[in-house]
Amino acid sequence: MNVKLIAVDMDGTFLTNNNEYDQERFTRQYEFMKEKGIHFVVASGNQYYQLRSFFPDIHNELAFIAENGAYIVDQGNFRSQLCWCFRSVCGIQLHRKQQLRVHDSISGYGNHLHRACPADQLWN
């Protein structure tokens, strides 16, 4: 079986408790992955710009699945952003009889309500 892709979570998995990793070791491993045609994907609930800061020299070569899947960038190219309609989010929250809070997570997609936008501005 050929490995085509390696995806890693960052916090507590790829990174140490000090938010660090062995850059020299990873550079060797990454060069091996490139030689074998294996894509390296950074996946996390963190924001994209925070994630790419860990890979300043190669961030345009990697894929990032950030903000719990709501923001995707592949080799420096923006691919997708989940944007919630504010009325839909309010409706979901009211339907659940919960008080609307700025940092509520909605169905595991996107991080926070600040991603809400008008219905006519929803992105594919």
Secondary structure in CASP SS format (residue, H / E / C, confidence):
PFRMAT SS
TARGET T0000
AUTHOR 0000-0000-0000
METHOD secondary structure of the structure
MODEL  1
M C 1.00
N C 1.00
V C 1.00
K C 1.00
L E 1.00
I E 1.00
A E 1.00
V E 1.00
D E 1.00
M H 1.00
D H 1.00
G H 1.00
T H 1.00
F H 1.00
L C 1.00
T C 1.00
N C 1.00
N C 1.00
N C 1.00
E C 1.00
Y C 1.00
D C 1.00
Q H 1.00
E H 1.00
R H 1.00
F H 1.00
T H 1.00
R H 1.00
Q H 1.00
Y H 1.00
E H 1.00
F H 1.00
M H 1.00
K H 1.00
E H 1.00
K C 1.00
G C 1.00
I C 1.00
H E 1.00
F E 1.00
V E 1.00
V E 1.00
A E 1.00
S C 1.00
G C 1.00
N C 1.00
Q C 1.00
Y H 1.00
Y H 1.00
Q H 1.00
L H 1.00
R H 1.00
S C 1.00
F C 1.00
F C 1.00
P C 1.00
D C 1.00
I C 1.00
H H 1.00
N H 1.00
E H 1.00
L C 1.00
A E 1.00
F E 1.00
I E 1.00
A E 1.00
E H 1.00
N H 1.00
G H 1.00
A C 1.00
Y E 1.00
I E 1.00
V E 1.00
D E 1.00
Q C 1.00
G C 1.00
N E 1.00
F E 1.00
R E 1.00
S E 1.00
Q E 1.00
L C 1.00
C C 1.00
W C 1.00
C E 1.00
F H 1.00
R H 1.00
S H 1.00
V H 1.00
C H 1.00
G H 1.00
I H 1.00
Q H 1.00
L H 1.00
H H 1.00
R C 1.00
K C 1.00
Q C 1.00
Q C 1.00
L C 1.00
R C 1.00
V C 1.00
H C 1.00
D C 1.00
S C 1.00
I E 1.00
S C 1.00
G C 1.00
Y E 1.00
G C 1.00
N C 1.00
H C 1.00
L H 1.00
H H 1.00
R H 1.00
A C 1.00
C E 1.00
P C 1.00
A H 1.00
D H 1.00
Q H 1.00
L C 1.00
W C 1.00
N C 1.00
END
